[in-house]
């Protein structure tokens, strides 16, 4: 059941990309993510890297917009000032309403985001999730790693499934 919760959370997060963030440096970005679910205080902490280029980022934004139209997500508010974008969204997933507030700050070769989602009613026992994500530009993507490919903390390359 826990596996179903995370797609719902990421659906809400995808909705926040309606804003037009600054272009990220093309290449490999390290990503450190910490999420905490309530009321259990269950913490998930992970590291991976993602190879970006502008075409890939545009494709992800387009897919997020399509998914947002297919789901019942709407942007409640959106504000961009300098390198910081604040977005509030409301989605309905599997009978629960997900209210999400995300603050994303871009600073040159790094990005920091804090996302808080509440689930009404609770979804699979989770009533809220807080996720903090820090990204840092690492340089060119290694040989054999293409835009959209991920590199796990163990160094294993996970190729994106659709080109």
C-alpha positions as CSV (number, residue, x, y, z in Angstrom):
1,X,0.0,0.0,0.0
2,X,2.9,2.4,0.7
3,X,3.9,2.2,-2.9
4,X,0.6,3.7,-3.9
5,X,1.1,6.7,-1.6
6,X,4.3,7.9,-3.2
7,X,2.9,8.2,-6.7
8,X,0.1,10.3,-5.2
9,X,2.6,12.6,-3.5
10,X,4.7,12.9,-6.7
11,X,1.5,13.7,-8.6
12,X,1.0,16.6,-6.3
13,X,4.6,17.7,-6.7
14,X,4.4,17.5,-10.5
15,X,1.6,20.1,-10.3
16,X,4.0,22.6,-8.8
17,X,6.0,22.6,-12.0
18,X,3.4,24.8,-13.7
19,X,5.8,27.7,-13.0
20,X,8.6,28.4,-15.4
21,X,11.7,27.8,-13.3
22,X,15.1,29.0,-14.4
23,X,16.9,26.7,-16.8
24,X,19.1,24.2,-14.9
25,X,22.7,23.6,-16.0
26,X,22.9,20.6,-18.4
27,X,24.7,17.6,-16.9
28,X,24.6,15.4,-13.8
29,X,22.8,16.7,-10.7
30,X,23.1,15.0,-7.3
31,X,19.8,14.8,-5.4
32,X,19.4,14.2,-1.7
33,X,15.8,13.7,-0.6
34,X,14.4,13.4,2.9
35,X,10.7,12.8,3.5
36,X,8.8,12.3,6.7
37,X,5.3,10.9,6.9
38,X,2.9,11.6,9.8
39,X,1.5,10.5,12.1
40,X,4.1,7.6,12.1
41,X,7.1,9.9,11.8
42,X,8.4,7.4,9.1
43,X,11.5,8.9,7.6
44,X,12.9,8.1,4.1
45,X,16.3,9.4,3.2
46,X,17.9,8.8,-0.2
47,X,20.6,9.9,-2.7
48,X,20.7,9.6,-6.4
49,X,21.9,11.6,-9.4
50,X,20.0,12.6,-12.5
51,X,21.3,13.5,-16.0
52,X,19.5,16.7,-17.3
53,X,19.5,18.6,-20.5
54,X,17.1,21.3,-21.5
55,X,15.1,19.1,-23.9
56,X,14.6,16.5,-21.2
57,X,13.5,19.2,-18.7
58,X,11.0,20.6,-21.2
59,X,9.7,17.1,-21.8
60,X,9.2,16.5,-18.1
61,X,7.3,19.8,-17.7
62,X,5.1,18.9,-20.7
63,X,4.4,15.4,-19.2
64,X,3.6,17.0,-15.8
65,X,1.2,19.4,-17.4
66,X,-0.5,16.5,-19.3
67,X,-0.8,14.5,-16.0
68,X,-2.1,17.5,-14.2
69,X,-4.9,17.8,-16.8
70,X,-5.7,14.1,-16.6
71,X,-5.8,14.2,-12.8
72,X,-8.0,16.5,-10.7
73,X,-5.1,18.8,-9.8
74,X,-5.4,22.6,-9.8
75,X,-2.9,25.3,-9.0
76,X,-4.4,27.3,-6.1
77,X,-1.6,30.0,-6.1
78,X,1.8,30.6,-7.7
79,X,4.4,33.3,-7.0
80,X,7.9,33.7,-8.3
81,X,10.4,36.2,-6.9
82,X,14.0,36.1,-8.0
83,X,15.1,32.4,-7.9
84,X,12.2,31.3,-5.6
85,X,8.9,29.9,-6.6
86,X,6.1,29.2,-4.2
87,X,3.2,27.0,-5.4
88,X,0.1,25.7,-3.7
89,X,-1.9,22.9,-5.4
90,X,-4.9,20.8,-4.7
91,X,-5.3,17.3,-6.1
92,X,-7.8,14.5,-5.6
93,X,-6.3,11.1,-5.7
94,X,-7.9,7.8,-4.8
95,X,-10.6,9.6,-2.8
96,X,-8.2,11.8,-0.8
97,X,-7.6,15.5,-1.3
98,X,-3.9,16.4,-1.4
99,X,-3.2,20.0,-0.4
100,X,0.5,20.8,-1.3
101,X,2.6,23.8,-0.7
102,X,6.0,23.8,-2.3
103,X,8.9,26.3,-2.1
104,X,11.7,25.9,-4.7
105,X,14.8,28.0,-4.6
106,X,17.3,28.0,-7.5
107,X,20.7,29.4,-6.7
108,X,23.1,29.0,-9.6
109,X,24.3,25.4,-9.6
110,X,22.0,24.2,-6.7
111,X,18.3,24.0,-5.9
112,X,16.5,23.5,-2.7
113,X,12.9,22.6,-2.3
114,X,10.6,22.0,0.7
115,X,7.2,20.5,0.1
116,X,4.4,19.9,2.6
117,X,1.4,17.8,1.6
118,X,-1.7,17.0,3.7
119,X,-4.1,14.1,2.8
120,X,-7.8,14.5,3.7
121,X,-8.8,11.8,4.6
122,X,-5.5,10.2,5.4
123,X,-4.1,8.0,2.6
124,X,-3.0,4.5,3.7
125,X,-2.6,5.9,7.2
126,X,-0.6,8.9,6.2
127,X,-2.1,12.3,7.0
128,X,0.8,14.5,5.9
129,X,4.2,14.3,4.3
130,X,7.1,16.8,4.4
131,X,9.8,16.4,1.8
132,X,13.1,18.3,1.5
133,X,15.2,18.0,-1.6
134,X,18.6,19.4,-2.3
135,X,20.1,19.2,-5.7
136,X,23.7,20.2,-6.8
137,X,25.3,20.3,-10.2
138,X,28.1,17.8,-10.5
139,X,29.4,18.3,-14.1
140,X,29.0,16.5,-17.3
141,X,27.0,13.3,-17.4
142,X,29.3,10.2,-17.4
143,X,29.8,8.1,-20.4
144,X,26.8,5.8,-21.0
145,X,24.4,8.1,-19.0
146,X,21.9,10.0,-21.1
147,X,19.4,12.7,-20.1
148,X,16.7,11.2,-18.0
149,X,18.9,8.4,-16.7
150,X,19.4,8.1,-13.0
151,X,22.4,6.9,-11.1
152,X,21.6,5.3,-7.7
153,X,23.7,5.8,-4.5
154,X,25.3,2.4,-5.4
155,X,26.4,3.7,-8.8
156,X,23.9,1.6,-10.7
157,X,22.6,3.3,-13.8
158,X,18.8,3.3,-14.2
159,X,18.0,4.1,-17.8
160,X,14.7,6.0,-18.4
161,X,12.2,3.7,-20.0
162,X,10.9,5.9,-22.7
163,X,13.0,8.1,-25.0
